[in-house]
């Protein structure tokens, strides 16, 4: 069984809905060989990353940057995971009240430093809340889990 780890900051009801949508997509009944779990960034430890086969990151945009919780996660796992998680398939969604470009750039820089492998462009959920954000997050979770299940990643 392959393991999909979701490390996502969900400080509000809407951002929790996004995490739930990723989990729902990754747990689609047609995906049989992948287990998934969500760990909030402040609770995630290097062992969580070392034990997974792929990761989805989720964050809010805070002052044009990722959440402090996700940055803290990266600070704690960077060196313990650097040499052992190269080519880890990763994806990301950003709940951006503005444009999300600073958040995206920062996360991409860190993941590039870790030598993780982006399986798709980061999903930017911009502006006022839209119910379609949940649909997009569900598709993100399903796509990554299906790729793991099929042996693509």
Residue pairs with C-beta under 8 A, 6 or more apart in sequence:
1 33
1 34
1 35
2 33
2 34
2 35
2 53
2 54
2 148
2 149
3 34
3 35
3 36
3 37
3 51
3 52
3 53
3 54
4 26
4 34
4 35
4 36
4 37
4 52
4 53
4 54
4 55
4 56
4 141
4 144
4 145
4 148
5 36
5 37
5 39
5 44
5 48
5 49
5 51
5 52
5 54
5 55
5 56
6 19
6 22
6 23
6 26
6 36
6 37
6 38
6 39
6 55
6 56
6 58
6 141
7 38
7 39
7 40
7 41
7 44
7 48
7 49
7 55
7 56
7 57
7 58
7 70
7 73
8 15
8 18
8 19
8 22
8 38
8 40
8 41
8 56
8 57
8 58
8 59
8 93
9 15
9 40
9 41
9 58
9 59
9 60
9 67
9 69
9 70
10 16
10 18
10 19
10 40
10 58
11 60
11 67
12 60
14 95
14 129
14 133
15 58
15 60
15 95
17 133
17 134
18 58
18 93
18 95
18 125
18 133
18 134
18 137
19 38
19 58
19 137
20 134
21 133
21 134
21 135
21 137
21 138
21 141
22 38
22 56
22 58
22 93
22 137
22 138
22 140
22 141
23 36
23 38
23 141
24 138
24 141
25 137
25 138
25 139
25 140
25 141
25 142
25 143
25 145
26 34
26 36
26 56
26 141
26 142
26 144
26 145
27 36
27 141
27 145
28 142
28 145
28 146
30 146
31 142
31 145
31 146
31 149
32 149
33 148
33 149
34 145
34 148
34 149
36 141
36 145
39 48
40 69
41 59
41 67
41 69
41 70
41 72
41 73
42 69
42 72
42 73
44 73
44 76
44 77
45 76
45 77
46 76
46 77
46 80
46 81
49 55
49 77
49 81
49 85
49 88
50 80
50 81
50 84
50 85
52 88
53 88
53 89
53 148
53 153
54 88
54 89
54 90
54 91
54 119
54 144
54 147
54 148
54 153
55 88
55 89
55 90
55 91
55 116
56 90
56 91
56 92
56 93
56 140
56 141
56 144
57 70
57 90
57 91
57 92
57 93
57 107
57 111
58 70
58 92
58 93
58 94
58 95
58 137
59 66
59 67
59 69
59 70
59 92
59 93
59 94
59 95
59 103
59 107
60 66
60 67
60 94
60 95
60 96
60 97
61 94
61 95
61 96
61 97
61 98
61 100
61 102
61 103
62 68
62 103
64 98
64 102
64 103
65 71
65 102
65 103
65 106
66 94
66 103
66 106
66 107
70 107
71 106
74 110
78 110
78 113
78 114
81 114
82 113
82 114
82 115
85 114
85 115
85 116
86 114
86 115
86 116
87 115
87 116
87 117
88 114
88 116
88 117
89 116
89 117
89 119
89 144
89 147
89 148
89 153
90 111
90 116
90 117
90 118
90 119
91 118
91 119
91 120
91 122
91 123
91 140
91 143
91 144
92 104
92 107
92 111
92 122
92 123
93 122
93 123
93 124
93 125
93 136
93 137
93 140
94 100
94 103
94 104
94 107
94 122
94 123
94 124
94 125
95 125
95 133
96 103
96 124
96 125
96 126
96 127
97 126
97 127
98 126
99 124
99 126
100 124
100 126
104 122
104 124
107 122
108 118
108 122
111 118
117 153
119 143
119 144
119 147
119 153
120 140
120 143
120 144
123 136
123 137
123 140
125 133
125 136
125 137
144 153
147 153
